[in-house]
Amino acid sequence: MKNVLGILFCALMVLIFLHENDKPEEASYIPGSFKALDLFSYVRSYPNTDIPSKGYVEGFEFHKKYYRDNSAFKSNDTWEAVGPLNTAGRTLTIAVNPQDDHTIYAGSASGGLWRSRNLGLGQSWEYVSTGFPILGVSTIEFAPGDSTTMYIGTGEVYNYANAGTDAAFRSTRGSYGVGILKSDDGGQSWSKSLDWSYNQQQGVWMIKVSQSAPNIVYAATTEGVYKSVNSGNSWIKVLDAIMCTDVEVDPDNPDKLVVGCGNFGTPGKGIYFTTDGGTSWRSATGDIPSNFNGKILLARSNSDPEKLYASIGNGFGFNDGATWLLASTDGGQSWTERNTSDYSRWQGWFSHDIAVHPTDPDKIICVGIDIWRSNDGGNKLDRMSSGGVAFGTPEIDEPDGPANYSHSDHHFVMYHPNIDSLVLFGNDGGVFLSYDNGATFRSANGGYQSTQFYNGFSVSNANPSFALGGLQDNSTVVFRGNPEWTRVIGGDGSWSAINQDDNNIVFGSYQGLSILRSTNNGLSFQPIDLTFSPGENPLFISPYLISEADPNIMYAGGVYVYKSEDTGITWETVNGNSPINNTPIFCMGMSSATTDVVYVGTVGISGIPSSLHVSLDGGNSFSEANTGLPDRIPNDIAVDPRDPAIAYVAFGGFGTQHLYKTTDYGLSWKAIDLNLPDVPGNAIAIDPMHPEIIYYGNDLGVYVTENEGDTWEAMQTGAPQAMIAMDLTISPSDRTVWLATHGNGAFRANLIEPSVSTSDNLIADDIQVYPNPADAFINIQSKLSSSIEWQLIDISGKMIKRGKGKQVEVQELESGIYILNLLSSEQKTTRRIVVQ
């Protein structure tokens, strides 16, 4: 057994090495982080250049009221968190409780605020509710020596409007923010301090409380530097500069501070200092580069406060030069270059930082893609970690990889102020620790459910303990009934698919419609042979589907539509070898009733509006299906499992309705979300046994209707108060709905059962169905004057057979649960049937 484990461990290390070193080196390389955030922003802002200033605040206020008004939600079922609990998502910041060395807080990119009372070890993380729609937490700060007074800055904004980038790129941001929140009771309750609820394009990158005058607080933001002299009760702007990303305050003099400004080449980029509390500012001098395009991070030595370091990134779209490590010995007024080792590389705009040892000003740690260390003030930097993504199934309380492994793309680093030699890191894989000053590393993510799923989540129809989906920068993950999920494939995980007739055949993918196929239930994958048309450039996250009516049939969407008739082994271009709308496809939908009906949705780009198209002939031809639909990007399509003429589509953006229904293959559409918040819609799921019951997810949460959208109820119990519901998928065998979020991992809840009306009870008394369970025939005995028509439906919603009469033959059916619909001219009712 030990030899087997050793072989597996070695294989895992090879996979880590291969993934980490599989990075393009050509000058035109645009990193996945940039593409992912750009697409995330685009589908929410289109057709505008950004989200509206009030963004989500009105939607959240409505969402809270809607949730309260519907708190007696009849299912009484709550969302159950199902992980992954052994891996975490992008983490922007970490803070240590000043009165408890083992209590730390983490700010996730889109999963809110988290706390561990055990340095993240074991399964010790817990979500901290703020009462506000907080997704991205970019900075956490305590008042000195006071664990009750906390500030958090919100929003993940890397670019100021369109400044500094080509017009082809929208503003690069992650999750929205609401400014600064403050707690006076250790995080139990929160209030608005700097209220940007109606300015949600703005973000806060750093908050610093003066060590000598705790009533004075500074904040580095996208709009400049703000100052409070009354512990956050009010704020004034003291530096009008764009994209201030860090601030350092002299521990002995609250009027002396240094600020780093700029990202994506914004105007006024550079390092500034003041000695009078922000009344006047001067540009720092020395070896500060004039041509950098990334952001600036600062670190001050606690043992020598006049000594500071600056990490300046350069690359934002490609590997285009150096990362500059600078040092100052006069409190930040002048700087000298210490090193140009390019530790941030193509992530100079996104992920790098620096920290100084508490007692030795010459010992520093620089982080970017990997972790680097210096013992001589930065003159010599040594790479200490190997990144990438670790594959396999690490235990919840065990390290992700070997001693030199720390997940790639580090956003934050700090020395623990009191525990000797302990360093804490925040990266795209969560929280990591080093107990030996950055020589070795381990993950500390047990229970930190903050992964970011994309659309395309899959669940087995037959096995509720088998599911998989793709994560931002954390591969594809496979659920096998435990909170420890298995990481496979690599890259940014994208769409997935399961052959519902044979769960050994599974599909996963990574960015750019790169699809892989497994024939052993996801234990290993091989690339499929899908060749794109010349010049075709699929979206970063692109869709594909496998038919439940015939699992040999698959469709995939780039700019063209591709079809396979042999379970993904070979592919052909359909639609007469013509593209769909000449723009990339972002979502697809099929009914389990037929392989011939396919809906696709495209993004709007280059003056061509977004659009919906449908094929009724197996992809041979597609026609537009846009009548009555808004020019917003369609994020998800769900097709009625029994009637392919009925379909639903969810749209992103703002300023319009977001959920539409057709009953005629897209010839006409009707909005069915008239009383739901105006925020981007992401996901739709239809109960296959009761298709009038629809689940809808948007950027705030999940809603459910029993009557095809006439009325809605919020479905939030057991989940964070605000979350990005990225995908919804039905597990028919155990009657649950899965929720894949972008920032809070996965949840599941019991499906609601339809209300029973008085008329249903009356017809139930007039019809008898027996035997149940059955192995040969089901008899229907009726007292009604009209004849009875019946429909037999399997758990996936597929109609197995239909007819009229008093007997239904079931002996040829597989054992399991079925739904028998009984219809007369007078009424309709259903029975759940067990076939033995």
C-alpha positions in Angstrom: 0.0 0.0 0.0 2.8 2.4 0.8 4.4 1.7 -2.6 1.1 2.5 -4.3 0.7 5.7 -2.4 4.3 6.6 -3.2 3.6 6.1 -6.9 0.5 8.1 -6.8 2.3 10.9 -4.9 5.1 11.0 -7.5 2.5 11.1 -10.3 0.8 14.0 -8.6 4.0 15.9 -8.4 4.6 15.3 -12.1 1.2 16.6 -12.9 1.8 19.7 -10.8 5.1 20.3 -12.5 3.7 19.8 -16.0 0.7 22.1 -15.3 2.9 24.9 -13.9 5.4 24.7 -16.7 2.7 24.5 -19.4 2.6 28.3 -19.7 3.1 30.0 -23.1 6.1 32.1 -23.4 5.3 33.9 -26.6 5.0 37.7 -26.4 1.3 37.7 -27.4 0.2 35.5 -24.5 -2.9 36.9 -22.7 -3.3 35.2 -19.4 -6.4 33.3 -18.5 -7.0 35.5 -15.5 -7.4 38.5 -17.8 -9.7 36.6 -20.2 -11.8 35.2 -17.3 -12.4 38.6 -15.6 -13.0 40.3 -18.9 -15.7 37.8 -19.9 -17.2 38.0 -16.4 -17.4 41.8 -16.7 -18.6 41.7 -20.3 -21.7 39.5 -19.8 -22.8 41.8 -16.9 -22.2 45.1 -18.6 -23.2 44.5 -22.2 -24.4 46.4 -24.2 -22.9 49.2 -22.0 -19.2 49.7 -21.1 -19.8 49.0 -17.4 -22.5 48.0 -14.9 -24.7 50.9 -13.7 -23.5 53.0 -10.8 -26.2 51.7 -8.5 -25.4 48.2 -9.7 -26.8 45.6 -7.3 -28.0 47.7 -4.4 -31.6 48.1 -5.5 -31.8 44.5 -6.4 -30.4 43.4 -3.1 -32.8 45.6 -1.1 -35.6 44.0 -3.1 -34.1 40.6 -2.7 -34.0 41.0 1.1 -37.6 42.1 1.3 -38.6 39.4 -1.1 -36.9 36.8 1.1 -38.5 38.1 4.3 -42.0 38.3 2.6 -41.6 34.6 1.5 -39.8 33.3 4.7 -42.6 30.7 5.1 -41.3 29.0 2.0 -43.4 25.8 1.9 -40.6 23.3 1.3 -38.9 24.2 4.6 -35.8 22.7 3.1 -32.5 24.6 3.3 -29.4 24.6 1.1 -26.8 22.0 2.1 -23.2 23.0 1.5 -21.4 20.2 -0.3 -18.0 21.7 -1.0 -15.5 21.4 -2.2 -14.1 21.7 1.4 -10.6 20.6 0.4 -9.8 23.4 -2.0 -10.6 27.1 -2.0 -11.0 29.9 -4.5 -9.2 33.2 -5.2 -8.3 35.0 -1.9 -7.4 38.7 -2.0 -6.4 39.4 1.6 -5.8 38.0 5.1 -5.8 39.6 8.6 -4.9 38.3 12.1 -7.0 39.1 15.1 -4.8 41.3 17.2 -5.9 39.7 20.4 -5.9 36.0 19.3 -2.9 34.8 17.3 -4.8 31.8 15.9 -7.8 33.6 14.6 -7.5 34.8 11.1 -9.8 36.3 8.5 -9.8 35.9 4.8 -11.3 38.0 2.1 -12.4 36.0 -0.9 -12.8 37.4 -4.5 -16.5 36.6 -4.8 -17.4 34.5 -1.7 -17.4 37.1 1.0 -15.7 37.3 4.4 -14.4 34.2 6.2 -12.9 33.4 9.7 -10.9 30.6 11.1 -10.0 30.2 14.8 -7.2 27.7 14.0 -5.0 29.5 11.4 -7.1 27.8 8.7 -6.0 24.3 9.8 -8.4 21.4 10.2 -11.9 22.2 9.1 -12.0 25.5 10.8 -13.3 28.1 8.4 -16.7 29.7 8.8 -18.6 32.2 6.7 -19.0 35.7 8.3 -22.3 37.3 7.3 -22.3 41.1 7.1 -25.9 41.7 6.2 -24.9 43.3 2.9 -24.4 42.0 -0.6 -20.7 41.5 0.0 -18.9 39.2 -2.5 -15.4 40.6 -3.1 -13.5 41.5 0.1 -10.2 43.1 -0.9 -8.8 44.3 2.4 -9.4 43.7 6.2 -8.0 45.9 8.9 -8.3 45.9 12.7 -7.8 48.9 15.0 -4.4 48.4 16.7 -4.7 45.9 19.6 -8.5 45.9 19.3 -10.2 42.8 18.0 -13.7 44.4 18.1 -13.1 47.2 15.7 -12.8 46.0 12.1 -12.9 47.5 8.7 -13.3 45.7 5.4 -13.0 47.1 1.9 -15.1 45.7 -0.9 -15.0 45.2 -4.7 -12.4 43.6 -6.9 -11.6 46.4 -9.5 -8.4 46.2 -11.5 -9.0 48.8 -14.1 -10.5 52.3 -13.9 -13.2 52.5 -16.6 -11.5 52.0 -19.9 -8.4 53.9 -19.1 -5.2 52.4 -20.4 -6.6 49.5 -22.4 -7.6 48.9 -25.9 -11.3 49.4 -26.6 -11.8 45.7 -27.3 -11.4 45.1 -23.6 -14.1 46.1 -21.1 -13.3 47.2 -17.7 -11.5 44.4 -15.9 -13.2 43.8 -12.6 -14.3 40.8 -10.6 -17.2 41.1 -8.1 -18.9 44.4 -7.2 -18.5 46.2 -3.9 -20.3 48.7 -1.7 -17.4 50.7 -0.3 -16.1 50.2 3.3 -18.0 48.4 6.1 -17.2 48.6 9.8 -17.9 46.4 12.8 -17.6 47.5 16.4 -18.3 44.0 17.9 -15.7 41.8 16.3 -17.7 41.0 13.1 -21.1 40.1 14.6 -22.8 43.1 13.1 -21.7 45.6 10.4 -22.6 49.1 9.2 -21.7 51.2 6.2 -18.6 53.4 6.7 -17.7 54.7 3.3 -21.0 54.1 1.4 -20.5 53.3 -2.3 -23.7 51.4 -2.6 -24.6 53.7 -5.6 -21.1 53.7 -7.0 -20.4 50.1 -7.4 -17.9 50.4 -10.2 -15.5 51.6 -7.6 -13.4 49.5 -5.3 -11.3 49.7 -2.1 -7.9 48.1 -2.3 -6.3 48.9 1.1 -7.3 50.2 4.5 -4.8 51.2 7.1 -5.5 52.4 10.7 -2.9 54.6 12.3 -1.0 52.8 15.0 -0.4 55.9 17.0 -3.8 57.6 16.4 -6.5 54.8 15.8 -9.2 57.4 15.0 -7.3 58.2 11.8 -7.9 55.7 9.0 -6.8 55.8 5.4 -8.1 53.9 2.4 -6.5 53.4 -1.0 -9.2 53.1 -3.6 -9.8 53.2 -7.3 -10.9 56.9 -6.9 -8.0 58.1 -4.8 -7.0 58.1 -1.1 -9.7 58.7 1.5 -9.1 59.8 5.1 -11.3 59.5 8.2 -10.4 61.3 11.5 -13.3 59.9 13.4 -12.8 56.1 13.1 -14.7 55.8 9.8 -17.8 57.8 10.6 -17.0 60.2 7.8 -14.4 60.4 5.0 -12.8 63.0 2.8 -10.7 62.5 -0.3 -7.1 63.7 0.3 -5.5 62.4 -2.9 -7.3 62.7 -6.2 -5.6 60.0 -8.2 -6.7 57.0 -10.2 -6.3 53.4 -9.1 -4.6 53.8 -5.7 -3.7 50.2 -4.8 -1.8 50.4 -1.5 -1.0 52.8 1.3 1.5 52.7 4.2 1.2 54.9 7.3 4.1 55.8 9.5 3.5 53.9 12.8 4.7 57.0 14.8 3.2 59.8 12.8 -0.3 59.5 11.2 0.4 62.5 8.9 3.2 60.6 7.1 2.1 58.1 4.5 3.1 56.7 1.1 0.7 55.6 -1.7 1.1 53.5 -4.8 -1.1 54.4 -7.7 -1.8 53.0 -11.2 -2.8 49.9 -13.1 -3.2 49.3 -16.9 -1.1 52.4 -17.5 -3.6 54.8 -15.9 -2.7 58.5 -15.9 -0.8 59.8 -12.9 0.7 56.4 -12.0 3.5 56.3 -9.5 4.4 56.6 -5.9 3.3 59.6 -3.8 4.0 60.7 -0.3 2.7 63.3 2.2 4.0 64.5 5.5 0.9 66.6 6.5 -1.9 64.1 6.5 -2.7 64.5 2.8 -3.0 68.3 2.6 -0.1 68.3 0.1 1.5 65.5 -1.9 4.8 65.0 -3.8 5.9 62.4 -6.3 8.6 60.1 -5.0 11.9 60.2 -6.8 14.6 57.8 -7.8 14.4 54.6 -9.8 10.6 54.4 -10.2 10.0 53.1 -13.7 8.0 55.4 -16.0 6.7 52.8 -18.3 5.1 50.2 -16.0 1.6 48.9 -16.8 0.8 47.0 -13.6 0.0 47.9 -10.1 2.1 48.9 -7.1 2.2 47.1 -3.7 4.0 48.5 -0.7 5.5 47.1 2.6 7.0 48.9 5.5 9.5 47.4 8.0 8.2 47.3 11.5 11.7 47.2 13.0 12.9 50.1 10.8 9.9 52.2 9.8 11.8 54.5 7.4 12.5 51.4 5.3 9.9 50.5 2.7 9.7 48.2 -0.3 7.7 48.5 -3.4 6.6 45.8 -5.8 5.7 47.2 -9.2 4.2 44.9 -11.9 4.5 45.4 -15.6 2.7 42.7 -17.5 -1.0 42.9 -17.9 -1.7 41.3 -21.3 1.5 39.3 -22.0 4.9 38.5 -20.6 6.4 42.0 -21.4 9.4 42.7 -19.2 10.2 42.9 -15.5 8.7 43.2 -12.1 10.5 46.0 -10.3 11.5 45.5 -6.7 12.4 48.9 -5.2 13.5 50.0 -1.7 13.4 53.3 0.2 15.3 54.2 3.3 13.7 57.7 3.8 10.1 56.8 4.5 9.2 56.5 0.8 10.4 59.8 -0.5 13.1 58.3 -2.8 13.6 54.8 -4.1 16.4 52.6 -5.5 16.0 49.6 -7.7 17.0 46.3 -6.0 15.9 43.6 -8.4 14.1 43.1 -11.7 13.4 39.3 -11.4 10.0 39.0 -13.1 8.1 37.2 -10.3 4.7 38.7 -11.4 5.3 38.1 -15.1 1.9 38.3 -17.0 0.1 38.9 -13.7 1.7 42.3 -13.0 -1.8 43.9 -13.1 -3.4 41.1 -11.0 -1.4 39.2 -8.5 1.8 40.2 -6.6 2.7 41.5 -3.2 5.6 41.9 -0.8 6.2 41.5 3.0 9.0 42.4 5.4 10.1 40.3 8.3 8.9 41.8 11.7 12.4 42.1 13.2 14.8 42.0 10.2 14.3 44.7 7.5 16.5 42.8 5.1 14.4 39.7 5.0 11.6 40.0 2.5 9.2 37.7 0.7 7.9 38.7 -2.8 5.0 36.9 -4.3 3.6 36.8 -7.8 2.9 33.6 -9.8 5.2 31.9 -7.3 6.9 32.8 -4.0 10.4 34.3 -3.9 12.6 35.2 -0.8 15.5 37.4 -0.1 17.8 37.7 2.9 19.7 40.8 1.7 17.1 43.4 1.1 16.1 42.1 -2.3 19.5 42.2 -4.0 19.2 38.5 -4.5 15.8 36.8 -4.9 15.4 33.0 -4.7 12.3 31.2 -6.0 11.0 29.1 -3.2 7.7 27.6 -4.5 6.4 25.6 -7.5 2.8 26.5 -8.4 0.2 25.4 -10.8 -2.8 23.4 -9.6 -2.4 20.2 -7.6 -4.5 17.3 -8.9 -6.0 14.4 -7.0 -8.1 14.3 -3.8 -6.3 15.9 -0.9 -7.8 15.4 2.5 -9.6 18.4 4.1 -6.9 18.9 6.8 -3.9 17.9 4.7 -1.6 19.9 2.4 -2.5 20.1 -1.3 0.9 19.1 -2.5 4.5 18.7 -1.5 6.5 21.1 0.7 7.4 23.4 -2.2 3.9 23.7 -3.5 1.8 26.8 -3.3 -1.0 27.5 -5.7 -0.1 29.9 -8.5 -1.1 33.6 -8.6 -0.5 35.1 -5.1 -2.5 38.3 -4.2 -1.3 38.7 -0.7 1.5 37.9 1.7 2.1 38.9 5.4 4.3 37.8 8.2 2.4 36.8 11.3 2.9 39.7 13.8 3.5 37.4 16.8 4.1 33.8 15.7 7.8 33.6 14.8 8.6 32.4 11.2 4.9 32.1 10.2 4.0 33.6 6.9 0.5 33.7 5.4 -0.4 33.8 1.7 -3.6 34.4 -0.2 -3.7 33.1 -3.8 -6.0 31.6 -6.4 -6.1 28.4 -4.4 -7.1 30.0 -1.0 -4.9 30.4 2.0 -1.4 28.9 2.4 1.0 29.0 5.3 4.8 28.7 5.8 6.1 28.0 9.3 9.8 28.5 8.3 9.9 32.0 6.8 8.9 30.9 3.3 11.1 27.8 2.8 8.2 25.3 2.7 4.4 25.7 2.4 1.1 24.0 3.1 -2.5 24.8 2.3 -4.9 25.8 5.1 -8.3 25.6 3.4 -10.4 23.1 5.3 -14.0 24.2 5.1 -13.2 27.4 3.2 -15.9 26.9 0.6 -15.0 29.7 -1.8 -14.4 28.1 -5.2 -15.8 29.8 -8.2 -17.8 27.6 -10.5 -18.6 28.4 -14.1 -21.7 27.4 -16.0 -21.9 23.8 -17.3 -22.2 21.9 -14.0 -23.3 18.2 -14.4 -25.0 15.7 -12.1 -25.7 12.0 -12.8 -29.4 11.2 -13.3 -28.9 7.8 -11.7 -26.2 8.4 -9.0 -26.7 11.5 -6.8 -23.2 11.1 -5.5 -21.6 11.8 -8.9 -21.2 15.3 -10.1 -18.6 17.6 -11.7 -18.0 21.2 -12.8 -15.3 23.7 -13.8 -13.7 26.2 -11.5 -11.8 29.5 -12.0 -8.1 28.6 -12.0 -8.8 25.4 -10.1 -9.4 22.8 -12.7 -12.5 20.6 -13.1 -13.6 19.0 -9.8 -15.4 15.7 -9.4 -17.8 15.0 -6.5 -18.1 11.3 -5.4 -20.3 11.7 -2.3 -17.7 13.3 0.0 -16.8 17.0 0.7 -13.3 16.2 -0.6 -13.7 16.7 -4.4 -11.1 15.4 -6.9 -9.3 17.8 -9.2 -8.7 16.8 -12.8 -7.7 18.1 -16.2 -6.2 21.5 -15.1 -6.5 25.1 -16.2 -9.7 27.1 -15.7 -12.3 24.3 -15.6 -15.1 24.9 -18.0 -18.3 23.0 -19.0 -18.8 19.4 -18.2 -21.2 16.6 -19.4 -22.2 13.1 -18.3 -23.5 10.3 -20.5 -26.7 9.6 -18.6 -26.9 6.1 -20.0 -23.4 5.2 -19.1 -21.7 7.2 -16.4 -18.3 5.8 -17.3 -18.4 8.3 -20.2 -17.7 11.8 -18.8 -16.6 15.0 -20.4 -14.6 17.9 -18.9 -12.9 20.9 -20.4 -10.7 23.9 -19.9 -10.7 27.4 -21.5 -11.3 27.9 -25.2 -13.6 24.9 -25.7 -10.8 22.4 -25.0 -12.8 19.2 -24.3 -11.5 16.0 -22.9 -13.3 12.6 -22.6 -13.2 9.9 -20.0 -14.3 6.4 -20.4 -13.7 5.3 -16.7 -16.0 7.6 -14.8 -13.7 10.5 -14.7 -10.6 8.8 -13.4 -8.6 9.8 -16.5 -9.3 12.0 -19.5 -8.1 12.2 -23.1 -8.5 15.2 -25.5 -11.1 14.9 -28.1 -10.4 15.5 -31.8 -12.4 18.8 -32.4 -10.7 21.0 -35.0 -11.9 24.5 -35.1 -12.6 26.4 -38.3 -9.8 28.7 -39.6 -9.6 31.9 -37.6 -12.2 30.7 -35.1 -11.7 31.9 -31.5 -14.2 30.4 -29.0 -15.0 32.2 -25.8 -12.8 31.6 -22.8 -15.7 29.6 -21.3 -17.6 27.9 -24.1 -20.5 25.4 -24.0 -21.2 21.8 -25.2 -24.0 19.4 -24.5 -24.7 15.7 -24.6 -28.2 14.6 -25.5 -30.3 12.7 -22.9 -32.5 11.4 -25.7 -29.5 9.8 -27.4 -26.2 10.1 -25.6 -24.3 9.4 -28.8 -25.3 12.9 -30.0 -23.3 15.9 -28.8 -23.2 19.6 -29.7 -20.4 22.1 -29.0 -20.4 25.8 -29.6 -17.5 28.0 -30.7 -18.3 30.6 -33.4 -19.6 27.6 -35.4 -21.7 24.7 -34.1 -20.1 21.3 -34.0 -21.9 17.9 -33.8 -20.8 14.5 -32.8 -22.8 11.3 -33.4 -20.4 8.9 -31.7 -20.2 10.3 -28.2 -17.5 12.9 -29.0 -15.1 10.7 -30.9 -15.6 12.5 -34.3 -17.1 15.9 -35.0 -18.5 17.7 -38.0 -19.4 21.4 -38.5 -23.2 21.8 -39.0 -25.4 24.7 -40.1 -24.1 24.3 -43.6 -20.5 25.0 -42.4 -21.6 28.6 -41.6 -21.1 30.4 -38.3 -24.0 31.4 -36.0 -24.4 35.1 -36.2 -20.6 35.5 -36.7 -20.2 35.9 -33.0 -19.1 33.4 -30.3 -21.7 31.1 -28.7 -22.0 31.3 -24.9 -24.9 29.0 -24.0 -26.8 26.0 -25.4 -29.9 24.1 -24.5 -31.6 20.8 -25.5 -34.7 18.8 -24.6 -34.4 15.3 -23.3 -37.3 14.5 -25.6 -35.4 14.8 -28.9 -31.9 15.2 -30.4 -33.1 17.4 -33.2 -34.0 20.6 -31.3 -31.1 22.7 -30.2 -31.1 26.3 -29.0 -27.9 28.4 -28.9 -27.2 31.9 -27.6 -24.4 34.2 -28.8 -22.7 37.2 -27.3 -22.9 40.7 -28.9 -19.6 41.9 -30.2 -18.2 44.3 -32.8 -21.5 45.9 -33.5 -23.4 42.6 -33.9 -26.1 42.3 -31.2 -26.4 39.2 -29.1 -28.9 36.7 -30.4 -30.7 33.4 -29.9 -31.0 30.8 -32.6 -32.8 27.4 -32.8 -32.4 24.3 -35.0 -35.3 21.9 -35.5 -33.4 19.5 -37.8 -30.4 18.3 -35.7 -28.2 21.3 -36.5 -28.5 21.2 -40.3 -29.9 24.7 -40.2 -30.5 27.4 -37.5 -32.9 30.3 -37.6 -33.1 33.4 -35.5 -35.4 33.3 -32.4 -35.1 36.8 -31.1 -38.6 38.3 -31.3 -39.3 40.0 -28.0 -35.9 39.5 -26.5 -33.6 42.2 -25.2 -30.1 42.9 -26.5 -28.4 41.3 -23.5 -26.1 38.3 -23.5 -28.0 35.0 -22.9 -26.3 33.1 -20.1 -28.4 30.0 -19.9 -31.0 28.1 -21.9 -33.3 25.4 -20.4 -35.7 23.3 -22.6 -38.8 21.6 -21.3 -37.9 17.9 -20.9 -41.2 16.9 -22.5 -41.9 19.6 -25.1 -39.0 21.1 -27.0 -41.2 23.9 -28.2 -41.1 25.3 -24.6 -37.8 26.8 -23.6 -36.5 29.4 -21.1 -33.5 31.8 -21.5 -31.7 33.9 -18.8 -30.0 37.1 -19.7 -27.2 39.1 -18.1 -26.8 42.9 -18.0 -29.1 45.4 -16.4 -32.1 47.6 -17.3 -34.4 44.9 -18.7 -36.2 41.7 -17.8 -33.9 38.7 -17.4 -36.0 35.5 -17.8 -38.0 34.7 -20.8 -40.2 31.8 -22.0 -41.2 30.6 -25.4 -43.9 28.0 -26.3 -43.3 28.0 -30.1 -39.6 27.3 -30.6 -38.6 30.9 -30.2 -41.0 32.5 -32.6 -42.2 34.6 -29.7 -41.1 35.2 -26.1 -42.6 36.4 -22.9 -40.8 37.8 -19.8 -41.7 35.8 -16.7 -39.6 37.5 -14.1 -41.6 40.7 -13.8 -41.3 40.9 -10.0 -37.7 39.8 -9.6 -34.6 42.0 -9.1 -33.0 43.7 -12.1 -29.6 41.9 -11.8 -27.9 39.6 -14.3 -29.6 36.2 -14.6 -27.4 33.1 -14.9 -29.1 29.8 -14.5 -32.3 27.9 -15.1 -33.4 24.4 -14.0 -36.7 22.7 -14.8 -38.1 19.9 -12.5 -38.4 17.0 -14.9 -41.4 15.5 -13.1 -43.2 18.8 -12.7 -42.0 21.1 -15.5 -44.2 23.9 -14.2 -41.7 24.2 -11.3 -38.7 26.3 -12.4 -35.6 27.3 -10.5 -33.9 30.5 -11.5 -30.5 31.8 -10.3 -29.1 35.3 -10.6 -26.2 37.3 -9.2 -27.9 37.6 -5.8 -29.4 34.1 -5.2 -32.1 31.6 -6.3 -35.8 31.8 -6.8 -38.4 29.2 -7.5 -41.9 29.2 -9.2 -44.6 26.6 -9.1 -46.6 28.1 -12.0 -44.1 28.7 -14.8 -43.3 32.2 -13.5 -46.6 33.7 -12.5 -45.3 34.0 -8.9 -41.9 33.5 -7.4 -40.4 32.7 -4.0 -36.8 33.3 -2.8 -34.9 30.1 -1.9 -32.0 31.3 0.2 -32.1 29.5 3.6 -28.8 27.9 4.4 -26.8 29.8 1.8 -25.0 33.2 2.0 -27.2 36.2 2.0 -25.9 37.2 -1.4 -24.2 34.8 -3.9 -23.6 34.5 -7.6 -25.8 31.5 -8.6 -23.9 30.5 -11.7 -25.6 27.2 -12.5 -28.6 25.1 -11.4 -28.8 21.3 -12.2 -31.5 18.7 -11.2 -30.5 15.4 -9.7 -33.7 13.4 -10.4 -32.8 10.2 -8.6 -32.9 11.8 -5.1 -35.1 14.8 -6.1 -32.6 17.5 -5.4 -31.5 20.7 -7.1 -27.7 21.5 -7.2 -26.5 25.1 -7.1 -23.0 25.9 -8.4 -22.0 29.4 -7.2 -19.2 31.6 -8.4 -17.5 32.2 -5.0 -19.2 29.9 -2.5 -18.8 26.4 -4.0 -21.7 24.0 -4.4 -25.0 23.5 -2.6 -28.0 21.3 -2.9 -31.5 21.3 -1.6 -34.6 19.1 -1.9 -36.9 19.9 -4.8 -40.2 21.4 -3.8 -43.3 19.3 -4.4 -46.2 20.9 -6.1 -49.1 22.2 -4.1 -52.2 20.0 -4.0 -55.4 21.9 -4.9 -58.9 20.9 -4.0 -59.6 19.8 -7.5 -56.5 17.6 -7.4 -57.9 15.9 -4.3 -61.3 15.4 -6.0 -59.9 13.7 -9.0 -57.6 11.6 -6.8 -60.7 10.2 -5.1 -62.1 9.3 -8.5 -59.1 7.5 -9.9 -57.4 4.4 -8.5 -54.0 3.2 -9.7 -52.7 -0.3 -8.8 -50.6 -2.2 -8.1 -47.9 0.1 -7.0 -45.1 -1.1 -7.0 -45.7 -3.0 -10.2 -43.7 -5.4 -12.3 -45.9 -6.1 -15.3 -49.0 -3.9 -15.6 -50.5 -0.8 -13.9 -54.3 -0.7 -13.8 -56.3 2.5 -13.9 -59.7 2.5 -12.4 -61.8 5.7 -12.9 -65.2 7.0 -11.8 -65.0 10.0 -14.2 -67.4 10.2 -17.1 -64.7 11.2 -19.6 -61.9 8.9 -20.9 -58.4 8.9 -19.3 -55.2 9.7 -21.3 -52.0 8.7 -19.6 -48.3 9.7 -19.9 -45.4 7.7 -18.3 -42.4 9.9 -17.5 -39.0 8.8 -16.3 -37.0 10.6 -13.6 -35.1 12.7 -16.1 -38.4 14.0 -17.5 -38.3 12.0 -20.7 -41.7 10.7 -21.8 -41.4 6.9 -22.1 -44.8 6.1 -23.5 -48.3 7.5 -23.7 -51.8 6.2 -24.5 -55.4 5.8 -23.5 -57.1 3.0 -21.6 -57.2 1.3 -18.3 -53.9 -0.5 -18.4 -50.2 0.5 -18.7 -47.6 -2.2 -19.6 -44.4 -1.7 -17.6 -42.7 -5.1 -17.7 -40.2 -4.0 -20.3 -39.1 -1.0 -18.2 -36.0 -0.8 -16.0 -36.6 -0.8 -12.3 -37.0 2.6 -10.8 -39.3 5.6 -10.1 -41.6 6.9 -12.8 -44.4 9.6 -12.9 -47.8 8.7 -14.4 -49.7 11.7 -15.6 -53.4 11.1 -15.8 -55.5 13.5 -17.9 -59.1 13.8 -18.7 -61.3 16.5 -20.1 -62.2 17.4 -16.5 -59.0 17.4 -14.6 -55.3 16.3 -14.4 -53.4 14.5 -11.7 -50.1 12.6 -11.3 -49.0 9.4 -9.5 -45.5 8.4 -8.5 -45.0 4.8 -9.7 -42.4 2.3 -8.7 -41.4 -0.4 -11.3 -39.8 -3.4 -9.8 
